[in-house]
């Protein structure tokens, strides 16, 4: 994730400064089960540096927007630290679909890009502007590696359609062997590879 802002400032020709201090002891907030825990996690994870942020226009470059709540907290924290404007740039296309192949994502109904336009998301998170990497730009960047990746969460087109209504939390089953998790899709199960690390 740290490479996205560096690439942005190199291309835009603007100064890079560390606008907040991030705690590496807080996990990914978007996978927490409740909104209250996610909000608390963001407050623990990020500490704005007022001396850097006060009175300036800030561009935040983030890897993705999932539910939008973390982004809205980030924008609020930066504005509360005195920034004049906050502009969000997202280094992925909008996430519009759940992943049923082993990445723990919320249901499609919870994904903000599945429910709102970019302008509505911008208003929700409170930023002065918002832009995502387009899916065509992503595919262009991948070049020859393009066929090796799944784009279902970005396009809504699944290589293998999930059957029935798939729920995120209840579909993870413990097989009782070394904590390996299986993802249940209909009557089939897939190995959650993260549990092997």
C-alpha positions as a Markdown table, in Angstrom:
| # | Residue | x | y | z |
|---|---|---|---|---|
| 1 | Unk | 0.0 | 0.0 | 0.0 |
| 2 | Unk | 2.8 | 2.4 | 0.7 |
| 3 | Unk | 3.8 | 2.4 | -3.0 |
| 4 | Unk | 0.6 | 3.9 | -4.2 |
| 5 | Unk | 1.1 | 7.3 | -2.6 |
| 6 | Unk | 4.7 | 7.4 | -3.8 |
| 7 | Unk | 3.7 | 6.7 | -7.3 |
| 8 | Unk | 1.0 | 9.3 | -7.1 |
| 9 | Unk | 3.3 | 12.1 | -5.9 |
| 10 | Unk | 6.0 | 11.1 | -8.5 |
| 11 | Unk | 3.4 | 11.4 | -11.3 |
| 12 | Unk | 1.6 | 14.5 | -9.9 |
| 13 | Unk | 4.8 | 16.3 | -8.9 |
| 14 | Unk | 3.6 | 17.2 | -5.5 |
| 15 | Unk | 5.3 | 16.9 | -2.1 |
| 16 | Unk | 4.9 | 13.8 | -0.1 |
| 17 | Unk | 4.6 | 14.1 | 3.7 |
| 18 | Unk | 3.5 | 11.6 | 6.3 |
| 19 | Unk | 0.1 | 13.2 | 7.4 |
| 20 | Unk | -0.6 | 10.6 | 10.1 |
| 21 | Unk | 1.2 | 8.0 | 12.1 |
| 22 | Unk | -0.2 | 4.5 | 11.6 |
| 23 | Unk | -0.1 | 1.8 | 14.3 |
| 24 | Unk | 0.9 | -1.5 | 12.8 |
| 25 | Unk | -0.7 | -3.3 | 15.8 |
| 26 | Unk | -4.3 | -2.8 | 14.5 |
| 27 | Unk | -5.5 | -5.2 | 11.8 |
| 28 | Unk | -7.6 | -4.5 | 8.7 |
| 29 | Unk | -10.7 | -2.7 | 10.0 |
| 30 | Unk | -13.0 | -3.6 | 7.1 |
| 31 | Unk | -13.2 | -7.2 | 8.2 |
| 32 | Unk | -14.3 | -6.5 | 11.8 |
| 33 | Unk | -17.8 | -7.7 | 12.5 |
| 34 | Unk | -19.4 | -4.5 | 13.8 |
| 35 | Unk | -19.4 | -0.9 | 12.7 |
| 36 | Unk | -18.5 | 0.2 | 16.3 |
| 37 | Unk | -15.4 | -2.0 | 16.4 |
| 38 | Unk | -14.4 | -0.8 | 12.9 |
| 39 | Unk | -14.7 | 2.9 | 13.9 |
| 40 | Unk | -12.8 | 2.3 | 17.1 |
| 41 | Unk | -10.1 | 0.4 | 15.1 |
| 42 | Unk | -9.6 | 3.4 | 12.8 |
| 43 | Unk | -9.1 | 5.8 | 15.8 |
| 44 | Unk | -6.5 | 3.4 | 17.3 |
| 45 | Unk | -4.8 | 2.9 | 13.9 |
| 46 | Unk | -4.4 | 6.4 | 12.7 |
| 47 | Unk | -3.0 | 9.5 | 14.6 |
| 48 | Unk | -3.1 | 12.7 | 12.5 |
| 49 | Unk | -0.1 | 15.0 | 12.6 |
| 50 | Unk | -1.6 | 18.5 | 13.0 |
| 51 | Unk | 1.7 | 20.2 | 12.2 |
| 52 | Unk | 1.7 | 18.6 | 8.8 |
| 53 | Unk | -2.0 | 18.8 | 8.0 |
| 54 | Unk | -3.1 | 22.2 | 9.3 |
| 55 | Unk | -4.1 | 24.8 | 6.6 |
| 56 | Unk | -3.2 | 22.7 | 3.5 |
| 57 | Unk | -5.0 | 20.8 | 0.8 |
| 58 | Unk | -4.4 | 17.0 | 1.4 |
| 59 | Unk | -4.6 | 14.2 | -1.1 |
| 60 | Unk | -5.1 | 10.8 | 0.5 |
| 61 | Unk | -4.1 | 7.8 | -1.6 |
| 62 | Unk | -5.7 | 4.6 | -0.3 |
| 63 | Unk | -5.8 | 1.0 | -1.7 |
| 64 | Unk | -9.5 | 0.6 | -1.7 |
| 65 | Unk | -12.9 | 1.6 | -0.3 |
| 66 | Unk | -15.0 | -1.3 | 1.0 |
| 67 | Unk | -17.9 | 0.0 | 3.1 |
| 68 | Unk | -16.8 | 3.6 | 3.1 |
| 69 | Unk | -16.7 | 4.0 | 6.9 |
| 70 | Unk | -13.0 | 3.9 | 7.2 |
| 71 | Unk | -12.6 | 6.5 | 4.5 |
| 72 | Unk | -15.2 | 8.8 | 6.1 |
| 73 | Unk | -13.3 | 8.5 | 9.4 |
| 74 | Unk | -10.0 | 9.3 | 7.7 |
| 75 | Unk | -11.4 | 12.4 | 6.0 |
| 76 | Unk | -13.0 | 13.6 | 9.3 |
| 77 | Unk | -9.7 | 13.0 | 11.3 |
| 78 | Unk | -7.7 | 15.0 | 8.7 |
| 79 | Unk | -10.2 | 17.8 | 8.6 |
| 80 | Unk | -10.3 | 17.9 | 12.4 |
| 81 | Unk | -6.5 | 18.3 | 12.3 |
| 82 | Unk | -7.0 | 21.5 | 10.3 |
| 83 | Unk | -6.7 | 20.5 | 6.6 |
| 84 | Unk | -8.4 | 22.9 | 4.3 |
| 85 | Unk | -9.5 | 20.2 | 1.8 |
| 86 | Unk | -9.2 | 16.5 | 1.6 |
| 87 | Unk | -9.1 | 14.7 | -1.8 |
| 88 | Unk | -9.3 | 10.9 | -2.0 |
| 89 | Unk | -7.6 | 8.9 | -4.7 |
| 90 | Unk | -8.2 | 5.1 | -4.7 |
| 91 | Unk | -5.6 | 2.7 | -6.2 |
| 92 | Unk | -8.2 | 0.1 | -7.2 |
| 93 | Unk | -11.4 | 0.2 | -9.2 |
| 94 | Unk | -14.6 | 0.3 | -7.1 |
| 95 | Unk | -15.3 | -3.0 | -5.4 |
| 96 | Unk | -18.9 | -3.9 | -6.4 |
| 97 | Unk | -19.1 | -7.6 | -5.6 |
| 98 | Unk | -18.3 | -10.1 | -2.8 |
| 99 | Unk | -15.5 | -12.6 | -3.2 |
| 100 | Unk | -16.7 | -16.2 | -2.9 |
| 101 | Unk | -13.3 | -17.7 | -3.7 |
| 102 | Unk | -11.4 | -17.1 | -0.4 |
| 103 | Unk | -11.0 | -13.4 | 0.3 |
| 104 | Unk | -13.1 | -12.3 | 3.3 |
| 105 | Unk | -15.2 | -9.5 | 2.0 |
| 106 | Unk | -18.6 | -8.1 | 3.1 |
| 107 | Unk | -21.8 | -9.0 | 1.3 |
| 108 | Unk | -22.5 | -7.1 | -1.9 |
| 109 | Unk | -25.2 | -5.2 | -0.1 |
| 110 | Unk | -22.6 | -3.8 | 2.3 |
| 111 | Unk | -20.2 | -2.7 | -0.4 |
| 112 | Unk | -20.6 | 1.1 | -0.9 |
| 113 | Unk | -19.6 | 1.0 | -4.6 |
| 114 | Unk | -22.4 | -1.5 | -5.2 |
| 115 | Unk | -25.0 | 0.9 | -3.8 |
| 116 | Unk | -23.8 | 4.4 | -4.6 |
| 117 | Unk | -22.3 | 6.4 | -7.5 |
| 118 | Unk | -18.9 | 7.9 | -7.1 |
| 119 | Unk | -20.4 | 11.3 | -6.3 |
| 120 | Unk | -22.7 | 9.8 | -3.7 |
| 121 | Unk | -19.6 | 8.0 | -2.1 |
| 122 | Unk | -17.7 | 11.3 | -2.1 |
| 123 | Unk | -20.6 | 13.0 | -0.3 |
| 124 | Unk | -20.8 | 10.0 | 2.2 |
| 125 | Unk | -17.1 | 10.1 | 3.1 |
| 126 | Unk | -17.0 | 13.9 | 3.1 |
| 127 | Unk | -14.0 | 14.4 | 0.8 |
| 128 | Unk | -13.7 | 17.4 | -1.6 |
| 129 | Unk | -13.1 | 15.0 | -4.5 |
| 130 | Unk | -12.9 | 11.3 | -5.1 |
| 131 | Unk | -11.4 | 9.2 | -8.0 |
| 132 | Unk | -10.8 | 5.5 | -8.4 |
| 133 | Unk | -8.4 | 3.7 | -10.7 |
| 134 | Unk | -10.5 | 2.5 | -13.7 |
| 135 | Unk | -10.7 | -1.2 | -14.4 |
| 136 | Unk | -9.3 | -0.6 | -17.9 |
| 137 | Unk | -6.3 | 1.1 | -16.4 |
| 138 | Unk | -5.8 | -1.8 | -14.0 |
| 139 | Unk | -6.0 | -4.3 | -16.9 |
| 140 | Unk | -3.5 | -2.2 | -18.9 |
| 141 | Unk | -1.1 | -2.2 | -16.0 |
| 142 | Unk | -1.2 | -6.0 | -15.6 |
| 143 | Unk | -0.4 | -6.5 | -19.3 |
| 144 | Unk | 0.6 | -10.2 | -20.0 |
| 145 | Unk | -0.5 | -11.1 | -16.4 |
| 146 | Unk | -4.1 | -10.1 | -17.1 |
| 147 | Unk | -5.5 | -13.7 | -17.6 |
| 148 | Unk | -4.0 | -14.8 | -14.3 |
| 149 | Unk | -6.3 | -12.7 | -12.1 |
| 150 | Unk | -9.9 | -12.8 | -11.1 |
| 151 | Unk | -11.9 | -9.5 | -11.5 |
| 152 | Unk | -15.2 | -10.7 | -10.1 |
| 153 | Unk | -15.3 | -8.2 | -7.2 |
| 154 | Unk | -14.6 | -5.4 | -9.6 |
| 155 | Unk | -16.8 | -6.4 | -12.5 |
| 156 | Unk | -19.5 | -8.5 | -10.9 |
| 157 | Unk | -18.8 | -11.2 | -13.5 |
| 158 | Unk | -17.9 | -14.4 | -11.7 |
| 159 | Unk | -15.9 | -17.2 | -13.5 |
| 160 | Unk | -18.0 | -19.7 | -11.5 |
| 161 | Unk | -21.3 | -18.3 | -10.3 |
| 162 | Unk | -22.0 | -19.0 | -6.6 |
| 163 | Unk | -25.2 | -21.0 | -6.2 |
| 164 | Unk | -27.9 | -19.9 | -3.8 |
| 165 | Unk | -27.5 | -17.1 | -1.3 |
| 166 | Unk | -24.0 | -17.1 | 0.0 |
| 167 | Unk | -23.4 | -15.5 | 3.4 |
| 168 | Unk | -19.9 | -14.4 | 4.4 |
| 169 | Unk | -19.5 | -15.4 | 8.1 |
| 170 | Unk | -21.6 | -18.5 | 8.3 |
| 171 | Unk | -20.0 | -20.0 | 5.2 |
| 172 | Unk | -16.6 | -20.5 | 6.8 |
| 173 | Unk | -16.4 | -24.0 | 8.3 |
| 174 | Unk | -13.7 | -25.3 | 10.5 |
| 175 | Unk | -12.6 | -28.8 | 9.3 |
| 176 | Unk | -11.0 | -29.5 | 12.7 |
| 177 | Unk | -7.5 | -29.9 | 11.2 |
| 178 | Unk | -5.0 | -27.3 | 12.3 |
| 179 | Unk | -7.5 | -24.5 | 12.0 |
| 180 | Unk | -7.7 | -24.8 | 8.3 |
| 181 | Unk | -10.9 | -23.0 | 7.1 |
| 182 | Unk | -13.1 | -24.2 | 4.2 |
| 183 | Unk | -15.3 | -21.8 | 2.3 |
| 184 | Unk | -18.6 | -23.4 | 1.5 |
| 185 | Unk | -20.1 | -22.5 | -1.8 |
| 186 | Unk | -23.3 | -24.4 | -2.3 |
| 187 | Unk | -22.4 | -28.0 | -1.7 |
| 188 | Unk | -18.7 | -27.4 | -2.6 |
| 189 | Unk | -15.9 | -26.2 | -0.4 |
| 190 | Unk | -12.8 | -24.3 | -1.2 |
| 191 | Unk | -9.7 | -24.0 | 0.9 |
| 192 | Unk | -9.1 | -20.6 | 2.5 |
| 193 | Unk | -5.4 | -20.3 | 1.7 |
| 194 | Unk | -4.8 | -17.6 | 4.3 |
| 195 | Unk | -5.2 | -20.2 | 7.0 |
| 196 | Unk | -2.1 | -22.0 | 5.7 |
| 197 | Unk | 0.3 | -19.1 | 6.4 |
